[in-house]
């Protein structure tokens, strides 16, 4: 299994020699396993590893979990940064979803930690079953083909060395090597969509057909190939409808709206990624941008820090 992770990491250039890596350490089995995978590279000075734990303060034992993570990192002579959700009061917009607030806070905390340590990688311990859960979450929420592909091995500063590893193998490794980890009771709560998919949907699919795991991987590969083709076509289309006058990369909305509806969405996704705009590729989000491109004028906020600006037939993004 370790050889497979090393091969996957080399294939996607996840852990180049000399890089500084911040590991999101929850204390659960997945992140503890990744800690023990990365620690020898840190000790051999191939990489510099820093761990980071965010205490969400939603459980009475959460402060104990934070101390446990700091102690485990200390045993391996690795720095551990502890953050608290209350540190981000007023920074994170509450949208009614505890999952979403937690995700945003974790990302913000990890990115702040990476900036402080001048790290060029943020390692997350998401594995093959996390990828399956993400697929169905996005399917339920109405995403695009781009969204259905799921998590990438390397996306911005984030790396996911375990994406092809099964949870059962992670647990077996920890058990074999007598490595302790924490159990988060909230992972069993039906209050969270991911947990409902994990405990109800995926077991039912595996019980319905024992080829589910194998065929899911095949489908993911085909989706990736489809997305690669669409992305290449979108890049070519985007190049023909954008202008860089006055140091602005503006898109001609008249030309955008002549494209096939599928290509309109792909061009917008490619355009936003090129501008490093954080977004979730949902159908509703892309339709919102297309409506503004068609009828809007002035400025239109897309998230807390970015806006669309439209003047006549030209559209650009502003931070």
Secondary structure, 3 states (H helix, E strand, C coil): CHHHHHHHHHHCCCCCCCCEEEEECCCCHHHHHHHHHHHHHHHCCCCEEEEEEEECCCCCCHHHHHHHHHHHHHHCCCEEEEEEHHHHCCCCCCCCCHHHHHHHHHHHHHHHHHHHCCCCEEECCCCHHHHHHHHHHHHHHCECHHHHCCCCCEECCEECCCCCCCHHHHHHHHHHCCCCCCCCHHHHCCCCHHHHHHHHHHHHHHHHCCCHHHHHHHHHHHHHHHHHHHHHHHHHHHHHHEECHHHCCEEEHHHHCCCCHHHHHHHHHHHHHHCCCCCCCEHHHHHHHHHHHHHCCEEEECCCCCEEEEECCEEEEEC
